[in-house]
Amino acid sequence: MERKGWILVKLLVVITGVLIFVYLITPKLQKNVYKVRDLTTQTNLEYIRVAILEYCKDNESQPNSLKKLIPKYLNEIPKEFLSSAKGSNIVVNTKKESDYSSLRGPQLKGWIYGSYEVEADIDEKFSYKALPMSTTFSDKSGDTSSW
């Protein structure tokens, strides 16, 4: 009878130890998941930008939509993972540079892309931008505006 009680105590100590370990390691794992989501989004943004450059080189103009990059330059629009773990490849097209600040916000889904006339006095008359719609990283820290 005493032996059964002792086995139960050992089992409870082991279960408690495992739960404490899981409790301590979970925040670190979640932080790494957020980093992977951010880096994947940044990498996908670079894929989009490279595809735009290739399109510009071949056509001597910017695409008016990211859909023009499919299938020659991209198989599909890559997903951004800042808004959710499932990701989103929704694209919002714009024609004004000011939309990049007015249409973007924390945890919005997809990408914003635009080919627009430059308002500054420089050699290039037209430019383009591709950015995630979300202005914050997946863990809600940091700012994606510098991407």
C-alpha positions in Angstrom: 0.0 0.0 0.0 2.8 2.4 0.9 4.5 1.7 -2.4 1.5 2.8 -4.5 1.4 6.1 -2.6 5.1 6.6 -3.2 4.7 6.0 -7.0 1.9 8.5 -7.1 4.1 11.2 -5.4 6.9 10.5 -7.9 4.5 10.8 -10.7 3.1 14.2 -9.4 6.7 15.5 -9.0 7.6 14.5 -12.6 4.4 16.1 -14.0 5.0 19.3 -11.9 8.6 19.4 -13.3 7.4 19.1 -16.9 4.7 21.8 -16.4 7.3 24.2 -14.9 9.6 23.5 -17.8 6.8 24.1 -20.4 5.8 27.3 -18.5 9.4 28.6 -18.7 10.1 27.7 -22.3 6.8 28.8 -23.9 7.5 32.5 -24.1 10.8 31.9 -25.7 9.2 29.6 -28.3 6.5 32.2 -29.0 9.1 34.9 -29.5 11.0 32.7 -32.0 7.7 32.0 -33.9 7.2 35.8 -34.2 10.8 36.2 -35.5 10.2 33.5 -38.1 7.0 35.2 -39.2 8.7 38.6 -39.5 11.7 37.2 -41.4 9.5 35.3 -43.8 7.5 38.4 -44.5 10.7 40.4 -45.1 12.0 37.7 -47.4 8.7 37.5 -49.3 8.8 41.3 -49.7 12.3 41.0 -51.3 10.9 38.3 -53.7 8.3 40.8 -54.8 10.8 43.6 -55.2 13.1 41.5 -57.2 10.2 40.4 -59.4 9.3 44.1 -59.9 12.8 44.9 -60.9 12.9 42.0 -63.4 9.6 43.2 -64.9 10.9 46.7 -65.2 14.1 45.5 -66.9 12.1 43.5 -69.4 9.3 46.0 -70.0 11.0 49.3 -69.3 8.1 50.3 -67.1 6.7 49.4 -63.7 3.8 46.9 -63.4 0.5 48.7 -62.5 -0.4 45.6 -60.4 1.4 42.8 -58.8 -0.8 40.4 -60.7 1.2 41.3 -63.8 4.2 39.5 -62.2 2.4 36.1 -62.3 3.4 33.6 -63.7 6.6 34.9 -65.4 8.3 36.5 -62.4 6.4 35.0 -59.4 4.4 31.7 -59.3 1.9 33.5 -56.9 1.9 36.5 -54.7 3.8 35.5 -51.6 2.1 35.8 -48.2 2.9 38.2 -45.5 2.7 36.8 -42.0 2.7 39.9 -39.8 -1.1 39.9 -39.5 -1.6 36.2 -38.7 0.1 32.9 -38.7 -1.9 31.8 -41.8 -0.6 34.8 -43.7 -2.3 36.8 -46.4 -1.5 37.6 -50.0 -4.2 40.3 -50.5 -2.9 43.3 -52.5 -4.1 46.8 -52.2 -3.1 48.9 -55.2 -2.6 52.6 -55.0 -1.7 55.5 -57.3 -0.6 58.0 -54.6 2.5 58.0 -52.4 0.5 59.5 -49.5 -1.6 56.2 -49.4 1.4 54.4 -47.9 0.9 56.3 -44.6 -2.9 56.7 -44.7 -3.9 53.2 -45.7 -1.4 51.1 -43.6 -1.9 50.3 -39.9 -1.1 47.8 -37.2 -2.1 44.2 -38.0 -3.7 44.9 -41.3 -3.6 42.0 -43.8 -1.8 41.8 -47.1 0.5 44.0 -49.1 0.2 47.6 -50.5 1.7 48.2 -53.9 1.7 51.3 -56.1 3.2 52.8 -59.2 2.9 56.5 -58.8 4.2 59.8 -60.2 7.0 61.2 -58.1 6.2 64.6 -56.6 9.8 65.6 -55.9 12.1 67.3 -58.4 14.3 64.3 -59.4 15.3 62.5 -62.6 12.8 59.7 -62.2 9.2 60.7 -63.0 7.6 57.5 -61.7 8.4 55.2 -58.8 6.8 52.2 -57.0 6.6 50.8 -53.5 5.7 47.4 -52.1 5.2 47.1 -48.4 3.2 45.0 -45.9 -0.1 46.6 -44.9 0.8 46.0 -41.3 3.0 48.7 -39.8 4.0 46.6 -36.8 5.9 43.3 -36.5 3.9 40.2 -35.7 4.5 40.6 -32.0 3.2 44.2 -32.2 6.7 45.6 -31.6 8.8 47.5 -34.1 7.8 49.3 -37.2 7.9 48.0 -40.8 8.1 51.4 -42.5 11.8 51.1 -42.9 11.5 47.9 -44.9 
